[in-house]
Amino acid sequence: MAEELPLVRCIHLQSKSMAVHGEAFEGDTDYQDGMGDFWCVLSGRSLGPDDCAVGLRACSDPERGCHQEY
């Protein structure tokens, strides 16, 4: 079985859980329940400057032009 590489998210990705809990945001019950919304700091919305969806996995793609490693 191939080992999955850790996600290297974009520095511009933000969520309420991240703002409140910092690096421990994955322990937040709202995040765990899928209730957390993400947004891009550059665009201020749920679409990045490249008009693609924002999210933990989507914003860990170094191929996106707006991606800046956290």
PyMOL Python script that loads the backbone (N, CA, C, O; Angstrom):
from pymol import cmd

cmd.read_pdbstr("""\
ATOM      1  N   MET A   1       0.846  -1.179   0.000  1.00  0.00           N
ATOM      2  CA  MET A   1       0.000   0.000   0.000  1.00  0.00           C
ATOM      3  C   MET A   1       0.892   1.241   0.000  1.00  0.00           C
ATOM      4  O   MET A   1       1.812   1.347   0.810  1.00  0.00           O
ATOM      5  N   ALA A   2       0.620   2.171  -0.900  1.00  0.00           N
ATOM      6  CA  ALA A   2       1.412   3.394  -1.006  1.00  0.00           C
ATOM      7  C   ALA A   2       1.128   4.316   0.178  1.00  0.00           C
ATOM      8  O   ALA A   2      -0.016   4.484   0.601  1.00  0.00           O
ATOM      9  N   GLU A   3       2.194   4.903   0.693  1.00  0.00           N
ATOM     10  CA  GLU A   3       2.052   5.832   1.810  1.00  0.00           C
ATOM     11  C   GLU A   3       1.609   7.189   1.283  1.00  0.00           C
ATOM     12  O   GLU A   3       2.191   7.716   0.334  1.00  0.00           O
ATOM     13  N   GLU A   4       0.584   7.745   1.899  1.00  0.00           N
ATOM     14  CA  GLU A   4       0.059   9.036   1.469  1.00  0.00           C
ATOM     15  C   GLU A   4       0.912  10.154   2.054  1.00  0.00           C
ATOM     16  O   GLU A   4       1.192  10.169   3.252  1.00  0.00           O
ATOM     17  N   LEU A   5       1.324  11.091   1.200  1.00  0.00           N
ATOM     18  CA  LEU A   5       2.133  12.210   1.650  1.00  0.00           C
ATOM     19  C   LEU A   5       1.263  13.207   2.406  1.00  0.00           C
ATOM     20  O   LEU A   5       0.087  13.371   2.082  1.00  0.00           O
ATOM     21  N   PRO A   6       1.830  13.874   3.412  1.00  0.00           N
ATOM     22  CA  PRO A   6       1.044  14.867   4.160  1.00  0.00           C
ATOM     23  C   PRO A   6       0.692  16.049   3.267  1.00  0.00           C
ATOM     24  O   PRO A   6       1.441  16.398   2.354  1.00  0.00           O
ATOM     25  N   LEU A   7      -0.454  16.658   3.540  1.00  0.00           N
ATOM     26  CA  LEU A   7      -0.889  17.825   2.783  1.00  0.00           C
ATOM     27  C   LEU A   7      -0.065  19.036   3.197  1.00  0.00           C
ATOM     28  O   LEU A   7       0.162  19.265   4.385  1.00  0.00           O
ATOM     29  N   VAL A   8       0.374  19.796   2.227  1.00  0.00           N
ATOM     30  CA  VAL A   8       1.086  21.051   2.482  1.00  0.00           C
ATOM     31  C   VAL A   8       0.161  22.155   1.996  1.00  0.00           C
ATOM     32  O   VAL A   8       0.180  22.535   0.825  1.00  0.00           O
ATOM     33  N   ARG A   9      -0.646  22.659   2.915  1.00  0.00           N
ATOM     34  CA  ARG A   9      -1.680  23.608   2.519  1.00  0.00           C
ATOM     35  C   ARG A   9      -1.102  24.977   2.201  1.00  0.00           C
ATOM     36  O   ARG A   9       0.027  25.313   2.556  1.00  0.00           O
ATOM     37  N   CYS A  10      -1.917  25.734   1.527  1.00  0.00           N
ATOM     38  CA  CYS A  10      -1.560  27.092   1.121  1.00  0.00           C
ATOM     39  C   CYS A  10      -1.676  28.033   2.323  1.00  0.00           C
ATOM     40  O   CYS A  10      -2.561  27.879   3.165  1.00  0.00           O
ATOM     41  N   ILE A  11      -0.793  28.981   2.385  1.00  0.00           N
ATOM     42  CA  ILE A  11      -0.791  29.946   3.482  1.00  0.00           C
ATOM     43  C   ILE A  11      -2.027  30.847   3.453  1.00  0.00           C
ATOM     44  O   ILE A  11      -2.374  31.453   4.467  1.00  0.00           O
ATOM     45  N   HIS A  12      -2.686  30.939   2.311  1.00  0.00           N
ATOM     46  CA  HIS A  12      -3.847  31.814   2.161  1.00  0.00           C
ATOM     47  C   HIS A  12      -5.170  31.149   2.553  1.00  0.00           C
ATOM     48  O   HIS A  12      -6.209  31.808   2.581  1.00  0.00           O
ATOM     49  N   LEU A  13      -5.135  29.850   2.854  1.00  0.00           N
ATOM     50  CA  LEU A  13      -6.338  29.124   3.266  1.00  0.00           C
ATOM     51  C   LEU A  13      -6.702  29.499   4.697  1.00  0.00           C
ATOM     52  O   LEU A  13      -5.826  29.573   5.559  1.00  0.00           O
ATOM     53  N   GLN A  14      -7.983  29.735   4.959  1.00  0.00           N
ATOM     54  CA  GLN A  14      -8.435  30.133   6.285  1.00  0.00           C
ATOM     55  C   GLN A  14      -9.799  29.512   6.588  1.00  0.00           C
ATOM     56  O   GLN A  14     -10.582  29.228   5.682  1.00  0.00           O
ATOM     57  N   SER A  15     -10.062  29.310   7.864  1.00  0.00           N
ATOM     58  CA  SER A  15     -11.361  28.849   8.337  1.00  0.00           C
ATOM     59  C   SER A  15     -11.530  29.348   9.764  1.00  0.00           C
ATOM     60  O   SER A  15     -10.564  29.772  10.398  1.00  0.00           O
ATOM     61  N   LYS A  16     -12.747  29.298  10.265  1.00  0.00           N
ATOM     62  CA  LYS A  16     -12.995  29.704  11.646  1.00  0.00           C
ATOM     63  C   LYS A  16     -12.207  28.808  12.601  1.00  0.00           C
ATOM     64  O   LYS A  16     -11.619  29.295  13.567  1.00  0.00           O
ATOM     65  N   SER A  17     -12.196  27.499  12.333  1.00  0.00           N
ATOM     66  CA  SER A  17     -11.461  26.563  13.185  1.00  0.00           C
ATOM     67  C   SER A  17      -9.980  26.908  13.228  1.00  0.00           C
ATOM     68  O   SER A  17      -9.356  26.823  14.286  1.00  0.00           O
ATOM     69  N   MET A  18      -9.408  27.297  12.090  1.00  0.00           N
ATOM     70  CA  MET A  18      -7.999  27.673  12.041  1.00  0.00           C
ATOM     71  C   MET A  18      -7.754  28.950  12.834  1.00  0.00           C
ATOM     72  O   MET A  18      -6.754  29.065  13.543  1.00  0.00           O
ATOM     73  N   ALA A  19      -8.670  29.907  12.714  1.00  0.00           N
ATOM     74  CA  ALA A  19      -8.508  31.173  13.421  1.00  0.00           C
ATOM     75  C   ALA A  19      -8.601  30.990  14.931  1.00  0.00           C
ATOM     76  O   ALA A  19      -7.865  31.630  15.682  1.00  0.00           O
ATOM     77  N   VAL A  20      -9.501  30.122  15.377  1.00  0.00           N
ATOM     78  CA  VAL A  20      -9.710  29.926  16.816  1.00  0.00           C
ATOM     79  C   VAL A  20      -8.687  28.969  17.420  1.00  0.00           C
ATOM     80  O   VAL A  20      -8.148  29.230  18.495  1.00  0.00           O
ATOM     81  N   HIS A  21      -8.420  27.859  16.727  1.00  0.00           N
ATOM     82  CA  HIS A  21      -7.594  26.789  17.303  1.00  0.00           C
ATOM     83  C   HIS A  21      -6.171  26.732  16.753  1.00  0.00           C
ATOM     84  O   HIS A  21      -5.364  25.940  17.239  1.00  0.00           O
ATOM     85  N   GLY A  22      -5.851  27.531  15.777  1.00  0.00           N
ATOM     86  CA  GLY A  22      -4.503  27.509  15.197  1.00  0.00           C
ATOM     87  C   GLY A  22      -4.186  26.162  14.577  1.00  0.00           C
ATOM     88  O   GLY A  22      -5.025  25.570  13.898  1.00  0.00           O
ATOM     89  N   GLU A  23      -2.976  25.679  14.810  1.00  0.00           N
ATOM     90  CA  GLU A  23      -2.538  24.409  14.230  1.00  0.00           C
ATOM     91  C   GLU A  23      -3.319  23.210  14.751  1.00  0.00           C
ATOM     92  O   GLU A  23      -3.261  22.137  14.150  1.00  0.00           O
ATOM     93  N   ALA A  24      -4.040  23.363  15.844  1.00  0.00           N
ATOM     94  CA  ALA A  24      -4.839  22.272  16.404  1.00  0.00           C
ATOM     95  C   ALA A  24      -6.269  22.278  15.855  1.00  0.00           C
ATOM     96  O   ALA A  24      -7.163  21.679  16.453  1.00  0.00           O
ATOM     97  N   PHE A  25      -6.491  22.953  14.719  1.00  0.00           N
ATOM     98  CA  PHE A  25      -7.847  23.092  14.179  1.00  0.00           C
ATOM     99  C   PHE A  25      -8.504  21.764  13.850  1.00  0.00           C
ATOM    100  O   PHE A  25      -9.730  21.671  13.889  1.00  0.00           O
ATOM    101  N   GLU A  26      -7.736  20.734  13.527  1.00  0.00           N
ATOM    102  CA  GLU A  26      -8.323  19.445  13.170  1.00  0.00           C
ATOM    103  C   GLU A  26      -8.998  18.768  14.361  1.00  0.00           C
ATOM    104  O   GLU A  26      -9.769  17.825  14.179  1.00  0.00           O
ATOM    105  N   GLY A  27      -8.720  19.237  15.575  1.00  0.00           N
ATOM    106  CA  GLY A  27      -9.363  18.716  16.767  1.00  0.00           C
ATOM    107  C   GLY A  27     -10.697  19.382  17.080  1.00  0.00           C
ATOM    108  O   GLY A  27     -11.418  18.937  17.973  1.00  0.00           O
ATOM    109  N   ASP A  28     -11.030  20.448  16.350  1.00  0.00           N
ATOM    110  CA  ASP A  28     -12.292  21.163  16.559  1.00  0.00           C
ATOM    111  C   ASP A  28     -13.462  20.288  16.105  1.00  0.00           C
ATOM    112  O   ASP A  28     -13.430  19.722  15.012  1.00  0.00           O
ATOM    113  N   THR A  29     -14.480  20.181  16.934  1.00  0.00           N
ATOM    114  CA  THR A  29     -15.620  19.305  16.605  1.00  0.00           C
ATOM    115  C   THR A  29     -16.363  19.781  15.356  1.00  0.00           C
ATOM    116  O   THR A  29     -16.856  18.951  14.593  1.00  0.00           O
ATOM    117  N   ASP A  30     -16.457  21.092  15.126  1.00  0.00           N
ATOM    118  CA  ASP A  30     -17.102  21.583  13.902  1.00  0.00           C
ATOM    119  C   ASP A  30     -16.333  21.121  12.668  1.00  0.00           C
ATOM    120  O   ASP A  30     -16.939  20.704  11.681  1.00  0.00           O
ATOM    121  N   TYR A  31     -15.010  21.191  12.716  1.00  0.00           N
ATOM    122  CA  TYR A  31     -14.189  20.730  11.597  1.00  0.00           C
ATOM    123  C   TYR A  31     -14.379  19.232  11.391  1.00  0.00           C
ATOM    124  O   TYR A  31     -14.553  18.775  10.262  1.00  0.00           O
ATOM    125  N   GLN A  32     -14.348  18.477  12.470  1.00  0.00           N
ATOM    126  CA  GLN A  32     -14.501  17.025  12.383  1.00  0.00           C
ATOM    127  C   GLN A  32     -15.867  16.632  11.839  1.00  0.00           C
ATOM    128  O   GLN A  32     -15.985  15.627  11.138  1.00  0.00           O
ATOM    129  N   ASP A  33     -16.898  17.408  12.150  1.00  0.00           N
ATOM    130  CA  ASP A  33     -18.250  17.121  11.674  1.00  0.00           C
ATOM    131  C   ASP A  33     -18.495  17.635  10.256  1.00  0.00           C
ATOM    132  O   ASP A  33     -19.596  17.481   9.726  1.00  0.00           O
ATOM    133  N   GLY A  34     -17.485  18.242   9.639  1.00  0.00           N
ATOM    134  CA  GLY A  34     -17.632  18.755   8.283  1.00  0.00           C
ATOM    135  C   GLY A  34     -18.408  20.055   8.219  1.00  0.00           C
ATOM    136  O   GLY A  34     -18.900  20.437   7.157  1.00  0.00           O
ATOM    137  N   MET A  35     -18.521  20.738   9.350  1.00  0.00           N
ATOM    138  CA  MET A  35     -19.308  21.971   9.406  1.00  0.00           C
ATOM    139  C   MET A  35     -18.461  23.216   9.138  1.00  0.00           C
ATOM    140  O   MET A  35     -19.001  24.318   9.042  1.00  0.00           O
ATOM    141  N   GLY A  36     -17.157  23.055   9.019  1.00  0.00           N
ATOM    142  CA  GLY A  36     -16.285  24.211   8.825  1.00  0.00           C
ATOM    143  C   GLY A  36     -16.254  24.658   7.381  1.00  0.00           C
ATOM    144  O   GLY A  36     -16.151  23.841   6.466  1.00  0.00           O
ATOM    145  N   ASP A  37     -16.342  25.946   7.183  1.00  0.00           N
ATOM    146  CA  ASP A  37     -16.218  26.529   5.842  1.00  0.00           C
ATOM    147  C   ASP A  37     -14.821  27.115   5.690  1.00  0.00           C
ATOM    148  O   ASP A  37     -14.284  27.716   6.621  1.00  0.00           O
ATOM    149  N   PHE A  38     -14.246  26.937   4.528  1.00  0.00           N
ATOM    150  CA  PHE A  38     -12.939  27.504   4.216  1.00  0.00           C
ATOM    151  C   PHE A  38     -13.118  28.671   3.265  1.00  0.00           C
ATOM    152  O   PHE A  38     -14.082  28.725   2.501  1.00  0.00           O
ATOM    153  N   TRP A  39     -12.173  29.611   3.322  1.00  0.00           N
ATOM    154  CA  TRP A  39     -12.141  30.700   2.365  1.00  0.00           C
ATOM    155  C   TRP A  39     -10.683  31.041   2.088  1.00  0.00           C
ATOM    156  O   TRP A  39      -9.780  30.641   2.822  1.00  0.00           O
ATOM    157  N   CYS A  40     -10.482  31.782   1.023  1.00  0.00           N
ATOM    158  CA  CYS A  40      -9.149  32.213   0.624  1.00  0.00           C
ATOM    159  C   CYS A  40      -8.954  33.650   1.090  1.00  0.00           C
ATOM    160  O   CYS A  40      -9.808  34.504   0.856  1.00  0.00           O
ATOM    161  N   VAL A  41      -7.846  33.911   1.739  1.00  0.00           N
ATOM    162  CA  VAL A  41      -7.550  35.260   2.217  1.00  0.00           C
ATOM    163  C   VAL A  41      -7.341  36.210   1.033  1.00  0.00           C
ATOM    164  O   VAL A  41      -7.664  37.394   1.126  1.00  0.00           O
ATOM    165  N   LEU A  42      -6.806  35.700  -0.074  1.00  0.00           N
ATOM    166  CA  LEU A  42      -6.560  36.553  -1.238  1.00  0.00           C
ATOM    167  C   LEU A  42      -7.852  37.013  -1.902  1.00  0.00           C
ATOM    168  O   LEU A  42      -7.974  38.170  -2.302  1.00  0.00           O
ATOM    169  N   SER A  43      -8.819  36.100  -2.017  1.00  0.00           N
ATOM    170  CA  SER A  43     -10.068  36.444  -2.711  1.00  0.00           C
ATOM    171  C   SER A  43     -11.189  36.817  -1.744  1.00  0.00           C
ATOM    172  O   SER A  43     -12.142  37.493  -2.132  1.00  0.00           O
ATOM    173  N   GLY A  44     -11.082  36.379  -0.483  1.00  0.00           N
ATOM    174  CA  GLY A  44     -12.112  36.654   0.502  1.00  0.00           C
ATOM    175  C   GLY A  44     -13.388  35.864   0.282  1.00  0.00           C
ATOM    176  O   GLY A  44     -14.453  36.265   0.751  1.00  0.00           O
ATOM    177  N   ARG A  45     -13.297  34.747  -0.426  1.00  0.00           N
ATOM    178  CA  ARG A  45     -14.481  33.932  -0.704  1.00  0.00           C
ATOM    179  C   ARG A  45     -14.106  32.461  -0.806  1.00  0.00           C
ATOM    180  O   ARG A  45     -12.950  32.088  -0.607  1.00  0.00           O
ATOM    181  N   SER A  46     -15.085  31.639  -1.114  1.00  0.00           N
ATOM    182  CA  SER A  46     -14.855  30.199  -1.177  1.00  0.00           C
ATOM    183  C   SER A  46     -14.279  29.742  -2.516  1.00  0.00           C
ATOM    184  O   SER A  46     -14.152  28.543  -2.766  1.00  0.00           O
ATOM    185  N   LEU A  47     -13.938  30.680  -3.356  1.00  0.00           N
ATOM    186  CA  LEU A  47     -13.203  30.414  -4.593  1.00  0.00           C
ATOM    187  C   LEU A  47     -11.891  31.173  -4.511  1.00  0.00           C
ATOM    188  O   LEU A  47     -11.856  32.318  -4.060  1.00  0.00           O
ATOM    189  N   GLY A  48     -10.821  30.540  -4.945  1.00  0.00           N
ATOM    190  CA  GLY A  48      -9.527  31.205  -4.934  1.00  0.00           C
ATOM    191  C   GLY A  48      -9.415  32.209  -6.068  1.00  0.00           C
ATOM    192  O   GLY A  48     -10.349  32.345  -6.857  1.00  0.00           O
ATOM    193  N   PRO A  49      -8.302  32.913  -6.169  1.00  0.00           N
ATOM    194  CA  PRO A  49      -8.103  33.879  -7.244  1.00  0.00           C
ATOM    195  C   PRO A  49      -8.119  33.229  -8.630  1.00  0.00           C
ATOM    196  O   PRO A  49      -8.299  33.909  -9.640  1.00  0.00           O
ATOM    197  N   ASP A  50      -7.930  31.916  -8.667  1.00  0.00           N
ATOM    198  CA  ASP A  50      -7.976  31.177  -9.929  1.00  0.00           C
ATOM    199  C   ASP A  50      -9.382  30.656 -10.236  1.00  0.00           C
ATOM    200  O   ASP A  50      -9.564  29.873 -11.168  1.00  0.00           O
ATOM    201  N   ASP A  51     -10.378  31.093  -9.449  1.00  0.00           N
ATOM    202  CA  ASP A  51     -11.786  30.696  -9.595  1.00  0.00           C
ATOM    203  C   ASP A  51     -12.027  29.202  -9.387  1.00  0.00           C
ATOM    204  O   ASP A  51     -13.019  28.662  -9.877  1.00  0.00           O
ATOM    205  N   CYS A  52     -11.133  28.535  -8.670  1.00  0.00           N
ATOM    206  CA  CYS A  52     -11.313  27.132  -8.305  1.00  0.00           C
ATOM    207  C   CYS A  52     -11.710  27.053  -6.836  1.00  0.00           C
ATOM    208  O   CYS A  52     -11.420  27.955  -6.050  1.00  0.00           O
ATOM    209  N   ALA A  53     -12.377  25.961  -6.479  1.00  0.00           N
ATOM    210  CA  ALA A  53     -12.874  25.767  -5.114  1.00  0.00           C
ATOM    211  C   ALA A  53     -11.743  25.797  -4.087  1.00  0.00           C
ATOM    212  O   ALA A  53     -10.607  25.415  -4.368  1.00  0.00           O
ATOM    213  N   VAL A  54     -12.091  26.260  -2.898  1.00  0.00           N
ATOM    214  CA  VAL A  54     -11.156  26.349  -1.777  1.00  0.00           C
ATOM    215  C   VAL A  54     -11.475  25.228  -0.796  1.00  0.00           C
ATOM    216  O   VAL A  54     -12.646  24.954  -0.534  1.00  0.00           O
ATOM    217  N   GLY A  55     -10.473  24.588  -0.263  1.00  0.00           N
ATOM    218  CA  GLY A  55     -10.624  23.534   0.733  1.00  0.00           C
ATOM    219  C   GLY A  55      -9.263  23.002   1.103  1.00  0.00           C
ATOM    220  O   GLY A  55      -8.268  23.311   0.447  1.00  0.00           O
ATOM    221  N   LEU A  56      -9.212  22.215   2.135  1.00  0.00           N
ATOM    222  CA  LEU A  56      -7.932  21.724   2.641  1.00  0.00           C
ATOM    223  C   LEU A  56      -7.177  20.938   1.564  1.00  0.00           C
ATOM    224  O   LEU A  56      -5.993  21.187   1.339  1.00  0.00           O
ATOM    225  N   ARG A  57      -7.840  20.004   0.904  1.00  0.00           N
ATOM    226  CA  ARG A  57      -7.166  19.208  -0.129  1.00  0.00           C
ATOM    227  C   ARG A  57      -6.912  20.038  -1.391  1.00  0.00           C
ATOM    228  O   ARG A  57      -5.828  19.971  -1.970  1.00  0.00           O
ATOM    229  N   ALA A  58      -7.905  20.815  -1.812  1.00  0.00           N
ATOM    230  CA  ALA A  58      -7.758  21.620  -3.032  1.00  0.00           C
ATOM    231  C   ALA A  58      -6.647  22.651  -2.890  1.00  0.00           C
ATOM    232  O   ALA A  58      -5.926  22.922  -3.850  1.00  0.00           O
ATOM    233  N   CYS A  59      -6.507  23.221  -1.708  1.00  0.00           N
ATOM    234  CA  CYS A  59      -5.507  24.267  -1.484  1.00  0.00           C
ATOM    235  C   CYS A  59      -4.161  23.705  -1.032  1.00  0.00           C
ATOM    236  O   CYS A  59      -3.313  24.432  -0.515  1.00  0.00           O
ATOM    237  N   SER A  60      -3.982  22.414  -1.233  1.00  0.00           N
ATOM    238  CA  SER A  60      -2.694  21.772  -0.978  1.00  0.00           C
ATOM    239  C   SER A  60      -2.038  21.361  -2.284  1.00  0.00           C
ATOM    240  O   SER A  60      -1.024  20.663  -2.282  1.00  0.00           O
ATOM    241  N   ASP A  61      -2.611  21.789  -3.395  1.00  0.00           N
ATOM    242  CA  ASP A  61      -2.103  21.454  -4.721  1.00  0.00           C
ATOM    243  C   ASP A  61      -1.082  22.503  -5.165  1.00  0.00           C
ATOM    244  O   ASP A  61      -1.457  23.634  -5.475  1.00  0.00           O
ATOM    245  N   PRO A  62       0.204  22.141  -5.201  1.00  0.00           N
ATOM    246  CA  PRO A  62       1.225  23.122  -5.582  1.00  0.00           C
ATOM    247  C   PRO A  62       1.132  23.555  -7.049  1.00  0.00           C
ATOM    248  O   PRO A  62       1.807  24.501  -7.454  1.00  0.00           O
ATOM    249  N   GLU A  63       0.313  22.883  -7.837  1.00  0.00           N
ATOM    250  CA  GLU A  63       0.139  23.240  -9.238  1.00  0.00           C
ATOM    251  C   GLU A  63      -0.754  24.476  -9.424  1.00  0.00           C
ATOM    252  O   GLU A  63      -0.754  25.093 -10.489  1.00  0.00           O
ATOM    253  N   ARG A  64      -1.508  24.828  -8.388  1.00  0.00           N
ATOM    254  CA  ARG A  64      -2.347  26.028  -8.479  1.00  0.00           C
ATOM    255  C   ARG A  64      -1.444  27.254  -8.479  1.00  0.00           C
ATOM    256  O   ARG A  64      -0.500  27.342  -7.694  1.00  0.00           O
ATOM    257  N   GLY A  65      -1.740  28.191  -9.360  1.00  0.00           N
ATOM    258  CA  GLY A  65      -0.920  29.387  -9.491  1.00  0.00           C
ATOM    259  C   GLY A  65      -0.873  30.252  -8.256  1.00  0.00           C
ATOM    260  O   GLY A  65       0.097  30.979  -8.044  1.00  0.00           O
ATOM    261  N   CYS A  66      -1.905  30.187  -7.438  1.00  0.00           N
ATOM    262  CA  CYS A  66      -2.004  31.022  -6.240  1.00  0.00           C
ATOM    263  C   CYS A  66      -1.428  30.337  -5.008  1.00  0.00           C
ATOM    264  O   CYS A  66      -1.337  30.961  -3.950  1.00  0.00           O
ATOM    265  N   HIS A  67      -1.035  29.063  -5.119  1.00  0.00           N
ATOM    266  CA  HIS A  67      -0.541  28.288  -3.969  1.00  0.00           C
ATOM    267  C   HIS A  67       0.774  28.838  -3.459  1.00  0.00           C
ATOM    268  O   HIS A  67       1.719  29.050  -4.218  1.00  0.00           O
ATOM    269  N   GLN A  68       0.815  29.067  -2.144  1.00  0.00           N
ATOM    270  CA  GLN A  68       2.055  29.454  -1.472  1.00  0.00           C
ATOM    271  C   GLN A  68       2.146  28.566  -0.238  1.00  0.00           C
ATOM    272  O   GLN A  68       1.281  28.613   0.637  1.00  0.00           O
ATOM    273  N   GLU A  69       3.188  27.766  -0.176  1.00  0.00           N
ATOM    274  CA  GLU A  69       3.338  26.773   0.883  1.00  0.00           C
ATOM    275  C   GLU A  69       3.339  27.403   2.275  1.00  0.00           C
ATOM    276  O   GLU A  69       4.009  28.407   2.519  1.00  0.00           O
ATOM    277  N   TYR A  70       2.564  26.784   3.191  1.00  0.00           N
ATOM    278  CA  TYR A  70       2.460  27.246   4.563  1.00  0.00           C
ATOM    279  C   TYR A  70       3.694  26.889   5.346  1.00  0.00           C
ATOM    280  O   TYR A  70       3.784  27.203   6.532  1.00  0.00           O
TER     281      TYR A  70
END
""", "prot")
cmd.dss("prot")
cmd.show_as("cartoon", "prot")
cmd.util.cbc("prot")
cmd.orient("prot")
